[in-house]
């Protein structure tokens, strides 16, 4: 974390020509960027968890599938 300046792409709500959301450059400090990432992290961590769980379940199904007992 520092006060060193940086820029990143961020969703800007209702700034498009027809009022739509657009992505545009946001200028700030590294500290501000990391605070934004930390604030939005739990939402993306949940999706990562769902992906990991479904991948594990698919692998488990593949390893334990028995065609003789499936209906």
mmCIF file as Biopython writes it, N, C-alpha, C and O atoms, coordinates in Angstrom:
data_model
#
loop_
_atom_site.group_PDB
_atom_site.id
_atom_site.type_symbol
_atom_site.label_atom_id
_atom_site.label_alt_id
_atom_site.label_comp_id
_atom_site.label_asym_id
_atom_site.label_entity_id
_atom_site.label_seq_id
_atom_site.pdbx_PDB_ins_code
_atom_site.Cartn_x
_atom_site.Cartn_y
_atom_site.Cartn_z
_atom_site.occupancy
_atom_site.B_iso_or_equiv
_atom_site.auth_seq_id
_atom_site.auth_asym_id
_atom_site.pdbx_PDB_model_num
ATOM 1   N N  . UNK A ? 1  ? 0.842   -1.170  0.000   1.0 0.0 1  A 1 
ATOM 2   C CA . UNK A ? 1  ? 0.000   0.000   0.000   1.0 0.0 1  A 1 
ATOM 3   C C  . UNK A ? 1  ? 0.888   1.233   0.000   1.0 0.0 1  A 1 
ATOM 4   O O  . UNK A ? 1  ? 1.826   1.353   0.788   1.0 0.0 1  A 1 
ATOM 5   N N  . UNK A ? 2  ? 0.568   2.135   -0.898  1.0 0.0 2  A 1 
ATOM 6   C CA . UNK A ? 2  ? 1.332   3.376   -0.940  1.0 0.0 2  A 1 
ATOM 7   C C  . UNK A ? 2  ? 0.471   4.469   -1.565  1.0 0.0 2  A 1 
ATOM 8   O O  . UNK A ? 2  ? -0.618  4.214   -2.079  1.0 0.0 2  A 1 
ATOM 9   N N  . UNK A ? 3  ? 0.974   5.655   -1.508  1.0 0.0 3  A 1 
ATOM 10  C CA . UNK A ? 3  ? 0.290   6.786   -2.130  1.0 0.0 3  A 1 
ATOM 11  C C  . UNK A ? 3  ? 0.804   7.035   -3.538  1.0 0.0 3  A 1 
ATOM 12  O O  . UNK A ? 3  ? 0.566   8.092   -4.121  1.0 0.0 3  A 1 
ATOM 13  N N  . UNK A ? 4  ? 1.513   6.047   -4.079  1.0 0.0 4  A 1 
ATOM 14  C CA . UNK A ? 4  ? 2.020   6.177   -5.444  1.0 0.0 4  A 1 
ATOM 15  C C  . UNK A ? 4  ? 0.834   6.202   -6.411  1.0 0.0 4  A 1 
ATOM 16  O O  . UNK A ? 4  ? -0.069  5.375   -6.289  1.0 0.0 4  A 1 
ATOM 17  N N  . UNK A ? 5  ? 0.818   7.134   -7.369  1.0 0.0 5  A 1 
ATOM 18  C CA . UNK A ? 5  ? -0.327  7.212   -8.290  1.0 0.0 5  A 1 
ATOM 19  C C  . UNK A ? 5  ? -0.381  6.026   -9.248  1.0 0.0 5  A 1 
ATOM 20  O O  . UNK A ? 5  ? 0.650   5.472   -9.631  1.0 0.0 5  A 1 
ATOM 21  N N  . UNK A ? 6  ? -1.592  5.650   -9.626  1.0 0.0 6  A 1 
ATOM 22  C CA . UNK A ? 6  ? -1.787  4.589   -10.601 1.0 0.0 6  A 1 
ATOM 23  C C  . UNK A ? 6  ? -3.137  4.797   -11.282 1.0 0.0 6  A 1 
ATOM 24  O O  . UNK A ? 6  ? -3.921  5.653   -10.873 1.0 0.0 6  A 1 
ATOM 25  N N  . UNK A ? 7  ? -3.399  4.017   -12.312 1.0 0.0 7  A 1 
ATOM 26  C CA . UNK A ? 7  ? -4.697  4.079   -12.992 1.0 0.0 7  A 1 
ATOM 27  C C  . UNK A ? 7  ? -5.169  2.664   -13.271 1.0 0.0 7  A 1 
ATOM 28  O O  . UNK A ? 7  ? -4.368  1.743   -13.427 1.0 0.0 7  A 1 
ATOM 29  N N  . UNK A ? 8  ? -6.502  2.507   -13.332 1.0 0.0 8  A 1 
ATOM 30  C CA . UNK A ? 8  ? -7.103  1.222   -13.592 1.0 0.0 8  A 1 
ATOM 31  C C  . UNK A ? 8  ? -8.440  1.442   -14.289 1.0 0.0 8  A 1 
ATOM 32  O O  . UNK A ? 8  ? -9.002  2.536   -14.263 1.0 0.0 8  A 1 
ATOM 33  N N  . UNK A ? 9  ? -8.935  0.371   -14.914 1.0 0.0 9  A 1 
ATOM 34  C CA . UNK A ? 9  ? -10.248 0.436   -15.556 1.0 0.0 9  A 1 
ATOM 35  C C  . UNK A ? 9  ? -11.314 0.127   -14.511 1.0 0.0 9  A 1 
ATOM 36  O O  . UNK A ? 9  ? -11.191 -0.821  -13.736 1.0 0.0 9  A 1 
ATOM 37  N N  . UNK A ? 10 ? -12.369 0.951   -14.507 1.0 0.0 10 A 1 
ATOM 38  C CA . UNK A ? 10 ? -13.436 0.748   -13.542 1.0 0.0 10 A 1 
ATOM 39  C C  . UNK A ? 10 ? -14.768 1.044   -14.206 1.0 0.0 10 A 1 
ATOM 40  O O  . UNK A ? 10 ? -14.867 1.915   -15.070 1.0 0.0 10 A 1 
ATOM 41  N N  . UNK A ? 11 ? -15.783 0.314   -13.796 1.0 0.0 11 A 1 
ATOM 42  C CA . UNK A ? 11 ? -17.125 0.515   -14.346 1.0 0.0 11 A 1 
ATOM 43  C C  . UNK A ? 11 ? -17.674 1.841   -13.841 1.0 0.0 11 A 1 
ATOM 44  O O  . UNK A ? 11 ? -17.735 2.085   -12.636 1.0 0.0 11 A 1 
ATOM 45  N N  . UNK A ? 12 ? -18.069 2.688   -14.776 1.0 0.0 12 A 1 
ATOM 46  C CA . UNK A ? 12 ? -18.668 3.975   -14.455 1.0 0.0 12 A 1 
ATOM 47  C C  . UNK A ? 12 ? -20.144 3.878   -14.820 1.0 0.0 12 A 1 
ATOM 48  O O  . UNK A ? 12 ? -20.487 3.704   -15.989 1.0 0.0 12 A 1 
ATOM 49  N N  . UNK A ? 13 ? -21.003 3.989   -13.838 1.0 0.0 13 A 1 
ATOM 50  C CA . UNK A ? 13 ? -22.426 3.777   -14.072 1.0 0.0 13 A 1 
ATOM 51  C C  . UNK A ? 13 ? -23.080 4.976   -14.754 1.0 0.0 13 A 1 
ATOM 52  O O  . UNK A ? 13 ? -22.894 6.123   -14.350 1.0 0.0 13 A 1 
ATOM 53  N N  . UNK A ? 14 ? -23.847 4.677   -15.794 1.0 0.0 14 A 1 
ATOM 54  C CA . UNK A ? 14 ? -24.684 5.629   -16.510 1.0 0.0 14 A 1 
ATOM 55  C C  . UNK A ? 14 ? -23.917 6.804   -17.117 1.0 0.0 14 A 1 
ATOM 56  O O  . UNK A ? 14 ? -24.438 7.918   -17.170 1.0 0.0 14 A 1 
ATOM 57  N N  . UNK A ? 15 ? -22.690 6.570   -17.573 1.0 0.0 15 A 1 
ATOM 58  C CA . UNK A ? 15 ? -21.900 7.635   -18.193 1.0 0.0 15 A 1 
ATOM 59  C C  . UNK A ? 15 ? -21.806 7.504   -19.706 1.0 0.0 15 A 1 
ATOM 60  O O  . UNK A ? 15 ? -21.180 8.339   -20.357 1.0 0.0 15 A 1 
ATOM 61  N N  . UNK A ? 16 ? -22.416 6.474   -20.273 1.0 0.0 16 A 1 
ATOM 62  C CA . UNK A ? 16 ? -22.400 6.297   -21.726 1.0 0.0 16 A 1 
ATOM 63  C C  . UNK A ? 16 ? -23.324 7.292   -22.411 1.0 0.0 16 A 1 
ATOM 64  O O  . UNK A ? 16 ? -24.106 7.976   -21.750 1.0 0.0 16 A 1 
ATOM 65  N N  . UNK A ? 17 ? -23.236 7.372   -23.722 1.0 0.0 17 A 1 
ATOM 66  C CA . UNK A ? 17 ? -24.051 8.343   -24.466 1.0 0.0 17 A 1 
ATOM 67  C C  . UNK A ? 17 ? -25.559 8.153   -24.287 1.0 0.0 17 A 1 
ATOM 68  O O  . UNK A ? 17 ? -26.316 9.121   -24.364 1.0 0.0 17 A 1 
ATOM 69  N N  . UNK A ? 18 ? -25.996 6.924   -24.050 1.0 0.0 18 A 1 
ATOM 70  C CA . UNK A ? 18 ? -27.427 6.657   -23.839 1.0 0.0 18 A 1 
ATOM 71  C C  . UNK A ? 18 ? -27.716 6.313   -22.380 1.0 0.0 18 A 1 
ATOM 72  O O  . UNK A ? 18 ? -28.738 5.700   -22.072 1.0 0.0 18 A 1 
ATOM 73  N N  . UNK A ? 19 ? -26.824 6.702   -21.496 1.0 0.0 19 A 1 
ATOM 74  C CA . UNK A ? 19 ? -27.025 6.436   -20.077 1.0 0.0 19 A 1 
ATOM 75  C C  . UNK A ? 19 ? -26.613 5.052   -19.627 1.0 0.0 19 A 1 
ATOM 76  O O  . UNK A ? 19 ? -26.918 4.651   -18.504 1.0 0.0 19 A 1 
ATOM 77  N N  . UNK A ? 20 ? -25.922 4.309   -20.487 1.0 0.0 20 A 1 
ATOM 78  C CA . UNK A ? 20 ? -25.496 2.958   -20.122 1.0 0.0 20 A 1 
ATOM 79  C C  . UNK A ? 20 ? -24.191 3.031   -19.312 1.0 0.0 20 A 1 
ATOM 80  O O  . UNK A ? 20 ? -23.501 4.049   -19.280 1.0 0.0 20 A 1 
ATOM 81  N N  . UNK A ? 21 ? -23.894 1.909   -18.667 1.0 0.0 21 A 1 
ATOM 82  C CA . UNK A ? 21 ? -22.639 1.789   -17.918 1.0 0.0 21 A 1 
ATOM 83  C C  . UNK A ? 21 ? -21.494 1.603   -18.894 1.0 0.0 21 A 1 
ATOM 84  O O  . UNK A ? 21 ? -21.645 0.925   -19.910 1.0 0.0 21 A 1 
ATOM 85  N N  . UNK A ? 22 ? -20.358 2.197   -18.595 1.0 0.0 22 A 1 
ATOM 86  C CA . UNK A ? 22 ? -19.164 2.040   -19.420 1.0 0.0 22 A 1 
ATOM 87  C C  . UNK A ? 22 ? -17.963 1.791   -18.512 1.0 0.0 22 A 1 
ATOM 88  O O  . UNK A ? 22 ? -18.003 2.075   -17.315 1.0 0.0 22 A 1 
ATOM 89  N N  . UNK A ? 23 ? -16.902 1.259   -19.098 1.0 0.0 23 A 1 
ATOM 90  C CA . UNK A ? 23 ? -15.639 1.116   -18.387 1.0 0.0 23 A 1 
ATOM 91  C C  . UNK A ? 23 ? -14.727 2.243   -18.841 1.0 0.0 23 A 1 
ATOM 92  O O  . UNK A ? 23 ? -14.577 2.492   -20.037 1.0 0.0 23 A 1 
ATOM 93  N N  . UNK A ? 24 ? -14.120 2.920   -17.878 1.0 0.0 24 A 1 
ATOM 94  C CA . UNK A ? 24 ? -13.252 4.041   -18.189 1.0 0.0 24 A 1 
ATOM 95  C C  . UNK A ? 24 ? -12.095 4.051   -17.193 1.0 0.0 24 A 1 
ATOM 96  O O  . UNK A ? 24 ? -12.136 3.382   -16.161 1.0 0.0 24 A 1 
ATOM 97  N N  . UNK A ? 25 ? -11.075 4.817   -17.524 1.0 0.0 25 A 1 
ATOM 98  C CA . UNK A ? 25 ? -9.909  4.906   -16.653 1.0 0.0 25 A 1 
ATOM 99  C C  . UNK A ? 25 ? -10.263 5.635   -15.372 1.0 0.0 25 A 1 
ATOM 100 O O  . UNK A ? 25 ? -10.956 6.652   -15.393 1.0 0.0 25 A 1 
ATOM 101 N N  . UNK A ? 26 ? -9.788  5.116   -14.272 1.0 0.0 26 A 1 
ATOM 102 C CA . UNK A ? 26 ? -9.932  5.743   -12.959 1.0 0.0 26 A 1 
ATOM 103 C C  . UNK A ? 26 ? -8.529  6.014   -12.457 1.0 0.0 26 A 1 
ATOM 104 O O  . UNK A ? 26 ? -7.664  5.142   -12.526 1.0 0.0 26 A 1 
ATOM 105 N N  . UNK A ? 27 ? -8.297  7.214   -11.955 1.0 0.0 27 A 1 
ATOM 106 C CA . UNK A ? 27 ? -6.986  7.606   -11.451 1.0 0.0 27 A 1 
ATOM 107 C C  . UNK A ? 27 ? -7.054  7.729   -9.940  1.0 0.0 27 A 1 
ATOM 108 O O  . UNK A ? 27 ? -8.020  8.255   -9.388  1.0 0.0 27 A 1 
ATOM 109 N N  . UNK A ? 28 ? -6.030  7.242   -9.290  1.0 0.0 28 A 1 
ATOM 110 C CA . UNK A ? 28 ? -5.969  7.315   -7.835  1.0 0.0 28 A 1 
ATOM 111 C C  . UNK A ? 28 ? -4.631  6.811   -7.349  1.0 0.0 28 A 1 
ATOM 112 O O  . UNK A ? 28 ? -3.640  6.820   -8.079  1.0 0.0 28 A 1 
ATOM 113 N N  . UNK A ? 29 ? -4.619  6.375   -6.116  1.0 0.0 29 A 1 
ATOM 114 C CA . UNK A ? 29 ? -3.389  5.849   -5.532  1.0 0.0 29 A 1 
ATOM 115 C C  . UNK A ? 29 ? -3.481  4.327   -5.457  1.0 0.0 29 A 1 
ATOM 116 O O  . UNK A ? 29 ? -4.558  3.744   -5.579  1.0 0.0 29 A 1 
ATOM 117 N N  . UNK A ? 30 ? -2.334  3.708   -5.256  1.0 0.0 30 A 1 
ATOM 118 C CA . UNK A ? 30 ? -2.318  2.250   -5.100  1.0 0.0 30 A 1 
ATOM 119 C C  . UNK A ? 30 ? -3.163  1.837   -3.902  1.0 0.0 30 A 1 
ATOM 120 O O  . UNK A ? 30 ? -3.838  0.808   -3.945  1.0 0.0 30 A 1 
ATOM 121 N N  . UNK A ? 31 ? -3.132  2.624   -2.841  1.0 0.0 31 A 1 
ATOM 122 C CA . UNK A ? 31 ? -3.935  2.325   -1.651  1.0 0.0 31 A 1 
ATOM 123 C C  . UNK A ? 31 ? -5.420  2.315   -1.994  1.0 0.0 31 A 1 
ATOM 124 O O  . UNK A ? 31 ? -6.140  1.417   -1.556  1.0 0.0 31 A 1 
ATOM 125 N N  . UNK A ? 32 ? -5.895  3.290   -2.765  1.0 0.0 32 A 1 
ATOM 126 C CA . UNK A ? 32 ? -7.299  3.324   -3.154  1.0 0.0 32 A 1 
ATOM 127 C C  . UNK A ? 32 ? -7.669  2.104   -3.992  1.0 0.0 32 A 1 
ATOM 128 O O  . UNK A ? 32 ? -8.735  1.519   -3.798  1.0 0.0 32 A 1 
ATOM 129 N N  . UNK A ? 33 ? -6.806  1.721   -4.911  1.0 0.0 33 A 1 
ATOM 130 C CA . UNK A ? 33 ? -7.062  0.551   -5.740  1.0 0.0 33 A 1 
ATOM 131 C C  . UNK A ? 33 ? -7.153  -0.710  -4.894  1.0 0.0 33 A 1 
ATOM 132 O O  . UNK A ? 33 ? -8.066  -1.513  -5.087  1.0 0.0 33 A 1 
ATOM 133 N N  . UNK A ? 34 ? -6.232  -0.900  -3.969  1.0 0.0 34 A 1 
ATOM 134 C CA . UNK A ? 34 ? -6.264  -2.093  -3.122  1.0 0.0 34 A 1 
ATOM 135 C C  . UNK A ? 34 ? -7.487  -2.099  -2.215  1.0 0.0 34 A 1 
ATOM 136 O O  . UNK A ? 34 ? -8.039  -3.165  -1.942  1.0 0.0 34 A 1 
ATOM 137 N N  . UNK A ? 35 ? -7.920  -0.938  -1.744  1.0 0.0 35 A 1 
ATOM 138 C CA . UNK A ? 35 ? -9.139  -0.873  -0.933  1.0 0.0 35 A 1 
ATOM 139 C C  . UNK A ? 35 ? -10.360 -1.311  -1.745  1.0 0.0 35 A 1 
ATOM 140 O O  . UNK A ? 35 ? -11.229 -2.011  -1.227  1.0 0.0 35 A 1 
ATOM 141 N N  . UNK A ? 36 ? -10.427 -0.901  -3.015  1.0 0.0 36 A 1 
ATOM 142 C CA . UNK A ? 36 ? -11.534 -1.302  -3.887  1.0 0.0 36 A 1 
ATOM 143 C C  . UNK A ? 36 ? -11.503 -2.809  -4.112  1.0 0.0 36 A 1 
ATOM 144 O O  . UNK A ? 36 ? -12.541 -3.468  -4.059  1.0 0.0 36 A 1 
ATOM 145 N N  . UNK A ? 37 ? -10.317 -3.353  -4.364  1.0 0.0 37 A 1 
ATOM 146 C CA . UNK A ? 37 ? -10.182 -4.802  -4.578  1.0 0.0 37 A 1 
ATOM 147 C C  . UNK A ? 37 ? -10.618 -5.564  -3.334  1.0 0.0 37 A 1 
ATOM 148 O O  . UNK A ? 37 ? -11.337 -6.558  -3.440  1.0 0.0 37 A 1 
ATOM 149 N N  . UNK A ? 38 ? -10.194 -5.114  -2.158  1.0 0.0 38 A 1 
ATOM 150 C CA . UNK A ? 38 ? -10.594 -5.781  -0.913  1.0 0.0 38 A 1 
ATOM 151 C C  . UNK A ? 38 ? -12.107 -5.708  -0.705  1.0 0.0 38 A 1 
ATOM 152 O O  . UNK A ? 38 ? -12.718 -6.666  -0.232  1.0 0.0 38 A 1 
ATOM 153 N N  . UNK A ? 39 ? -12.702 -4.580  -1.055  1.0 0.0 39 A 1 
ATOM 154 C CA . UNK A ? 39 ? -14.142 -4.421  -0.870  1.0 0.0 39 A 1 
ATOM 155 C C  . UNK A ? 39 ? -14.962 -5.326  -1.768  1.0 0.0 39 A 1 
ATOM 156 O O  . UNK A ? 39 ? -16.029 -5.794  -1.370  1.0 0.0 39 A 1 
ATOM 157 N N  . UNK A ? 40 ? -14.471 -5.581  -2.984  1.0 0.0 40 A 1 
ATOM 158 C CA . UNK A ? 40 ? -15.213 -6.411  -3.933  1.0 0.0 40 A 1 
ATOM 159 C C  . UNK A ? 40 ? -14.776 -7.867  -3.889  1.0 0.0 40 A 1 
ATOM 160 O O  . UNK A ? 40 ? -15.405 -8.713  -4.524  1.0 0.0 40 A 1 
ATOM 161 N N  . UNK A ? 41 ? -13.728 -8.174  -3.166  1.0 0.0 41 A 1 
ATOM 162 C CA . UNK A ? 41 ? -13.179 -9.524  -3.120  1.0 0.0 41 A 1 
ATOM 163 C C  . UNK A ? 41 ? -14.137 -10.616 -2.708  1.0 0.0 41 A 1 
ATOM 164 O O  . UNK A ? 41 ? -14.180 -11.657 -3.364  1.0 0.0 41 A 1 
ATOM 165 N N  . UNK A ? 42 ? -14.922 -10.425 -1.631  1.0 0.0 42 A 1 
ATOM 166 C CA . UNK A ? 42 ? -15.807 -11.518 -1.195  1.0 0.0 42 A 1 
ATOM 167 C C  . UNK A ? 42 ? -16.782 -11.971 -2.279  1.0 0.0 42 A 1 
ATOM 168 O O  . UNK A ? 42 ? -17.084 -13.161 -2.372  1.0 0.0 42 A 1 
ATOM 169 N N  . UNK A ? 43 ? -17.269 -11.064 -3.081  1.0 0.0 43 A 1 
ATOM 170 C CA . UNK A ? 43 ? -18.191 -11.440 -4.154  1.0 0.0 43 A 1 
ATOM 171 C C  . UNK A ? 43 ? -17.516 -12.397 -5.130  1.0 0.0 43 A 1 
ATOM 172 O O  . UNK A ? 43 ? -18.117 -13.396 -5.527  1.0 0.0 43 A 1 
ATOM 173 N N  . UNK A ? 44 ? -16.286 -12.110 -5.518  1.0 0.0 44 A 1 
ATOM 174 C CA . UNK A ? 44 ? -15.584 -12.947 -6.480  1.0 0.0 44 A 1 
ATOM 175 C C  . UNK A ? 44 ? -15.054 -14.216 -5.834  1.0 0.0 44 A 1 
ATOM 176 O O  . UNK A ? 44 ? -14.949 -15.246 -6.499  1.0 0.0 44 A 1 
ATOM 177 N N  . UNK A ? 45 ? -14.722 -14.162 -4.556  1.0 0.0 45 A 1 
ATOM 178 C CA . UNK A ? 45 ? -14.282 -15.370 -3.867  1.0 0.0 45 A 1 
ATOM 179 C C  . UNK A ? 45 ? -15.402 -16.396 -3.812  1.0 0.0 45 A 1 
ATOM 180 O O  . UNK A ? 45 ? -15.149 -17.596 -3.916  1.0 0.0 45 A 1 
ATOM 181 N N  . UNK A ? 46 ? -16.644 -15.932 -3.650  1.0 0.0 46 A 1 
ATOM 182 C CA . UNK A ? 46 ? -17.779 -16.856 -3.645  1.0 0.0 46 A 1 
ATOM 183 C C  . UNK A ? 46 ? -17.874 -17.581 -4.977  1.0 0.0 46 A 1 
ATOM 184 O O  . UNK A ? 46 ? -18.056 -18.798 -5.004  1.0 0.0 46 A 1 
ATOM 185 N N  . UNK A ? 47 ? -17.754 -16.850 -6.087  1.0 0.0 47 A 1 
ATOM 186 C CA . UNK A ? 47 ? -17.830 -17.479 -7.405  1.0 0.0 47 A 1 
ATOM 187 C C  . UNK A ? 47 ? -16.673 -18.456 -7.609  1.0 0.0 47 A 1 
ATOM 188 O O  . UNK A ? 47 ? -16.841 -19.507 -8.228  1.0 0.0 47 A 1 
ATOM 189 N N  . UNK A ? 48 ? -15.510 -18.106 -7.090  1.0 0.0 48 A 1 
ATOM 190 C CA . UNK A ? 48 ? -14.360 -19.008 -7.187  1.0 0.0 48 A 1 
ATOM 191 C C  . UNK A ? 48 ? -14.649 -20.294 -6.410  1.0 0.0 48 A 1 
ATOM 192 O O  . UNK A ? 48 ? -14.334 -21.391 -6.871  1.0 0.0 48 A 1 
ATOM 193 N N  . UNK A ? 49 ? -15.256 -20.145 -5.220  1.0 0.0 49 A 1 
ATOM 194 C CA . UNK A ? 49 ? -15.586 -21.311 -4.415  1.0 0.0 49 A 1 
ATOM 195 C C  . UNK A ? 49 ? -16.576 -22.194 -5.151  1.0 0.0 49 A 1 
ATOM 196 O O  . UNK A ? 49 ? -16.399 -23.412 -5.171  1.0 0.0 49 A 1 
ATOM 197 N N  . UNK A ? 50 ? -17.619 -21.624 -5.761  1.0 0.0 50 A 1 
ATOM 198 C CA . UNK A ? 50 ? -18.611 -22.404 -6.499  1.0 0.0 50 A 1 
ATOM 199 C C  . UNK A ? 50 ? -17.932 -23.151 -7.639  1.0 0.0 50 A 1 
ATOM 200 O O  . UNK A ? 50 ? -18.217 -24.327 -7.864  1.0 0.0 50 A 1 
ATOM 201 N N  . UNK A ? 51 ? -17.033 -22.479 -8.361  1.0 0.0 51 A 1 
ATOM 202 C CA . UNK A ? 51 ? -16.326 -23.134 -9.465  1.0 0.0 51 A 1 
ATOM 203 C C  . UNK A ? 51 ? -15.481 -24.306 -8.945  1.0 0.0 51 A 1 
ATOM 204 O O  . UNK A ? 51 ? -15.491 -25.390 -9.529  1.0 0.0 51 A 1 
ATOM 205 N N  . UNK A ? 52 ? -14.758 -24.084 -7.854  1.0 0.0 52 A 1 
ATOM 206 C CA . UNK A ? 52 ? -13.928 -25.159 -7.301  1.0 0.0 52 A 1 
ATOM 207 C C  . UNK A ? 52 ? -14.799 -26.326 -6.837  1.0 0.0 52 A 1 
ATOM 208 O O  . UNK A ? 52 ? -14.447 -27.483 -7.067  1.0 0.0 52 A 1 
ATOM 209 N N  . UNK A ? 53 ? -15.916 -26.045 -6.197  1.0 0.0 53 A 1 
ATOM 210 C CA . UNK A ? 53 ? -16.782 -27.102 -5.698  1.0 0.0 53 A 1 
ATOM 211 C C  . UNK A ? 53 ? -17.388 -27.896 -6.846  1.0 0.0 53 A 1 
ATOM 212 O O  . UNK A ? 53 ? -17.404 -29.126 -6.802  1.0 0.0 53 A 1 
ATOM 213 N N  . UNK A ? 54 ? -17.888 -27.209 -7.878  1.0 0.0 54 A 1 
ATOM 214 C CA . UNK A ? 54 ? -18.498 -27.937 -8.990  1.0 0.0 54 A 1 
ATOM 215 C C  . UNK A ? 54 ? -17.452 -28.735 -9.763  1.0 0.0 54 A 1 
ATOM 216 O O  . UNK A ? 54 ? -17.748 -29.827 -10.249 1.0 0.0 54 A 1 
ATOM 217 N N  . UNK A ? 55 ? -16.243 -28.211 -9.884  1.0 0.0 55 A 1 
ATOM 218 C CA . UNK A ? 55 ? -15.167 -28.972 -10.538 1.0 0.0 55 A 1 
ATOM 219 C C  . UNK A ? 55 ? -14.846 -30.226 -9.747  1.0 0.0 55 A 1 
ATOM 220 O O  . UNK A ? 55 ? -14.657 -31.299 -10.319 1.0 0.0 55 A 1 
ATOM 221 N N  . UNK A ? 56 ? -14.784 -30.089 -8.430  1.0 0.0 56 A 1 
ATOM 222 C CA . UNK A ? 56 ? -14.511 -31.246 -7.568  1.0 0.0 56 A 1 
ATOM 223 C C  . UNK A ? 56 ? -15.631 -32.277 -7.703  1.0 0.0 56 A 1 
ATOM 224 O O  . UNK A ? 56 ? -15.366 -33.475 -7.811  1.0 0.0 56 A 1 
ATOM 225 N N  . UNK A ? 57 ? -16.891 -31.808 -7.695  1.0 0.0 57 A 1 
ATOM 226 C CA . UNK A ? 57 ? -18.017 -32.733 -7.799  1.0 0.0 57 A 1 
ATOM 227 C C  . UNK A ? 57 ? -18.010 -33.457 -9.138  1.0 0.0 57 A 1 
ATOM 228 O O  . UNK A ? 57 ? -18.312 -34.650 -9.195  1.0 0.0 57 A 1 
ATOM 229 N N  . UNK A ? 58 ? -17.671 -32.757 -10.212 1.0 0.0 58 A 1 
ATOM 230 C CA . UNK A ? 58 ? -17.598 -33.391 -11.533 1.0 0.0 58 A 1 
ATOM 231 C C  . UNK A ? 58 ? -16.516 -34.471 -11.552 1.0 0.0 58 A 1 
ATOM 232 O O  . UNK A ? 58 ? -16.728 -35.563 -12.079 1.0 0.0 58 A 1 
ATOM 233 N N  . UNK A ? 59 ? -15.355 -34.158 -10.973 1.0 0.0 59 A 1 
ATOM 234 C CA . UNK A ? 59 ? -14.274 -35.143 -10.917 1.0 0.0 59 A 1 
ATOM 235 C C  . UNK A ? 59 ? -14.699 -36.352 -10.075 1.0 0.0 59 A 1 
ATOM 236 O O  . UNK A ? 59 ? -14.414 -37.496 -10.429 1.0 0.0 59 A 1 
ATOM 237 N N  . UNK A ? 60 ? -15.379 -36.085 -8.964  1.0 0.0 60 A 1 
ATOM 238 C CA . UNK A ? 60 ? -15.854 -37.178 -8.104  1.0 0.0 60 A 1 
ATOM 239 C C  . UNK A ? 60 ? -16.858 -38.056 -8.849  1.0 0.0 60 A 1 
ATOM 240 O O  . UNK A ? 60 ? -16.789 -39.283 -8.781  1.0 0.0 60 A 1 
ATOM 241 N N  . UNK A ? 61 ? -17.787 -37.424 -9.558  1.0 0.0 61 A 1 
ATOM 242 C CA . UNK A ? 61 ? -18.761 -38.186 -10.347 1.0 0.0 61 A 1 
ATOM 243 C C  . UNK A ? 61 ? -18.061 -39.043 -11.400 1.0 0.0 61 A 1 
ATOM 244 O O  . UNK A ? 61 ? -18.423 -40.203 -11.595 1.0 0.0 61 A 1 
ATOM 245 N N  . UNK A ? 62 ? -17.080 -38.490 -12.066 1.0 0.0 62 A 1 
ATOM 246 C CA . UNK A ? 62 ? -16.352 -39.239 -13.091 1.0 0.0 62 A 1 
ATOM 247 C C  . UNK A ? 62 ? -15.603 -40.426 -12.505 1.0 0.0 62 A 1 
ATOM 248 O O  . UNK A ? 62 ? -15.559 -41.496 -13.111 1.0 0.0 62 A 1 
ATOM 249 N N  . UNK A ? 63 ? -15.018 -40.240 -11.336 1.0 0.0 63 A 1 
ATOM 250 C CA . UNK A ? 63 ? -14.224 -41.302 -10.710 1.0 0.0 63 A 1 
ATOM 251 C C  . UNK A ? 63 ? -15.095 -42.409 -10.116 1.0 0.0 63 A 1 
ATOM 252 O O  . UNK A ? 63 ? -14.671 -43.562 -10.044 1.0 0.0 63 A 1 
ATOM 253 N N  . UNK A ? 64 ? -16.299 -42.065 -9.694  1.0 0.0 64 A 1 
ATOM 254 C CA . UNK A ? 64 ? -17.120 -43.055 -8.980  1.0 0.0 64 A 1 
ATOM 255 C C  . UNK A ? 64 ? -18.296 -43.554 -9.810  1.0 0.0 64 A 1 
ATOM 256 O O  . UNK A ? 64 ? -19.134 -44.294 -9.295  1.0 0.0 64 A 1 
ATOM 257 N N  . UNK A ? 65 ? -18.379 -43.173 -11.067 1.0 0.0 65 A 1 
ATOM 258 C CA . UNK A ? 65 ? -19.510 -43.598 -11.910 1.0 0.0 65 A 1 
ATOM 259 C C  . UNK A ? 65 ? -19.442 -45.106 -12.145 1.0 0.0 65 A 1 
ATOM 260 O O  . UNK A ? 65 ? -18.391 -45.655 -12.477 1.0 0.0 65 A 1 
ATOM 261 N N  . UNK A ? 66 ? -20.577 -45.750 -11.967 1.0 0.0 66 A 1 
ATOM 262 C CA . UNK A ? 66 ? -20.682 -47.186 -12.212 1.0 0.0 66 A 1 
ATOM 263 C C  . UNK A ? 66 ? -21.912 -47.408 -13.097 1.0 0.0 66 A 1 
ATOM 264 O O  . UNK A ? 66 ? -23.047 -47.325 -12.628 1.0 0.0 66 A 1 
ATOM 265 N N  . UNK A ? 67 ? -21.676 -47.687 -14.359 1.0 0.0 67 A 1 
ATOM 266 C CA . UNK A ? 67 ? -22.752 -47.858 -15.328 1.0 0.0 67 A 1 
ATOM 267 C C  . UNK A ? 67 ? -23.690 -49.001 -15.001 1.0 0.0 67 A 1 
ATOM 268 O O  . UNK A ? 67 ? -24.848 -48.994 -15.418 1.0 0.0 67 A 1 
ATOM 269 N N  . UNK A ? 68 ? -23.196 -49.998 -14.251 1.0 0.0 68 A 1 
ATOM 270 C CA . UNK A ? 68 ? -24.043 -51.151 -13.911 1.0 0.0 68 A 1 
ATOM 271 C C  . UNK A ? 68 ? -25.112 -50.790 -12.902 1.0 0.0 68 A 1 
ATOM 272 O O  . UNK A ? 68 ? -26.168 -51.421 -12.859 1.0 0.0 68 A 1 
ATOM 273 N N  . UNK A ? 69 ? -24.844 -49.774 -12.084 1.0 0.0 69 A 1 
ATOM 274 C CA . UNK A ? 69 ? -25.822 -49.435 -11.021 1.0 0.0 69 A 1 
ATOM 275 C C  . UNK A ? 69 ? -26.607 -48.172 -11.315 1.0 0.0 69 A 1 
ATOM 276 O O  . UNK A ? 69 ? -27.544 -47.843 -10.587 1.0 0.0 69 A 1 
ATOM 277 N N  . UNK A ? 70 ? -26.240 -47.457 -12.375 1.0 0.0 70 A 1 
ATOM 278 C CA . UNK A ? 70 ? -26.966 -46.230 -12.724 1.0 0.0 70 A 1 
ATOM 279 C C  . UNK A ? 70 ? -28.288 -46.582 -13.398 1.0 0.0 70 A 1 
ATOM 280 O O  . UNK A ? 70 ? -28.358 -47.537 -14.173 1.0 0.0 70 A 1 
ATOM 281 N N  . UNK A ? 71 ? -29.305 -45.837 -13.114 1.0 0.0 71 A 1 
ATOM 282 C CA . UNK A ? 71 ? -30.605 -46.096 -13.738 1.0 0.0 71 A 1 
ATOM 283 C C  . UNK A ? 71 ? -30.894 -45.053 -14.781 1.0 0.0 71 A 1 
ATOM 284 O O  . UNK A ? 71 ? -31.945 -45.096 -15.421 1.0 0.0 71 A 1 
#
